[in-house]
Amino acid sequence: MAKPGKGTITVTINGSAAMGSEGMTLLELARQSGIEIPTLCHHEELSAIGSCRICVVEVEGARTLVASCHTPIAPGMVIQTHSEKVLAARRMITELLLASHPDSCLVCDKANRCQLRHVATDLEAAQPQVRGRKRCYPIEDVSPYIKRDLSKCVLCRRCVAACREMAGQNVLHMAYRGFNSKVVVDTDRPLDKEVCRDCDICVNVCPTGALSLVEESGSKKKGKPLFIKG
Amino acid sequence: MNMTAKIREIGKQGRGREELLAVLREARESYGCLTPEVIVELAAGLDLPVGEVYGVATFYSFLSTRPKGRNNIRICKSIPCFLKDSQIIIDTVAEAIDIQPGETTADNRFSFELTNCIGACDKAPAMMVNHRVYGGLTPAEIARILAEHK
């Protein structure tokens, strides 16, 4: 552990003291201390988004649970990363995401590489208790490189941030509002090779099967088998 | 200074993002609705990505991206109005002008849509016709209010 010096902040995570430098987020400090907090929209190489709320933690004195991926550490914070309340909230968020997610996991090409699936398995999320509308969009396969299946999109905005920050292209944006929110290209036109130079960056950051390369189904390994806890 | 020149000036100064809402509002007033063509043109002038302009335009229901009728009826669908039986008002208006929310009458006189809270919860159930708010509505008043708008 680093020696206390200028700019060092000491906080309490799950009952034990941890030291981090100024400007660090709760998530970074937790990971540095060997505590795993699940995330969906967070990506180490992108600026914080904070849309999925899977990474919420309990901070003593805070009115609500806070998203650890964009909350900076402050001196004297007392943080619980896996309390009952936190786990219940994460589970509910996952179940809500699953409630509007298509039930095509068995045949989805993302298979066990899907982060939503990882998070759901890890949290032992149950069958959604909520029955809601599902967002249904036709599969977009106009581009010879990238296939978009926006029904599987969890609106984490990673692709939007990656397109802007990593690719420097600004092709993808959010549009509409509420239930109708959607990642769009220009004025909601199909992603084709005119607007997108197939850099694959958005495909690689997508946590679900919403973005994929155009390739023959079953031509890629689907990741390690998932071991269900319990 | 005409609008195109003004927009180009804003774009040149790199203030596109700050001025975006004001420009969209002005464009909506002068073009009637923000069609994809208008949005592409505004984005080029303001030096912003098309997707960003489209995202903002589609987020706000007052910045319509579809053609609207001469008078725009918006009935609040939020909870306070709902508890004050806004559904009866919605049904009455729908029957009076014979269209459903989201549609425009054939004579282009009325567009009808449901909106989120318009800040008139104290006068629930409330609706807006163009920029005027009508509160404390009862089905009996609807015909008179609609007659005010030709």
Interface residues (C-beta under 8 A of the other chain):
Chain A: N170 V171 L172 H173 M174 A175 Y176 R177 V184 V185 D186 T187 D188
Chain B: P36 I39 V40 P49 V50 G51 E52 Y54 G55 T58 F59
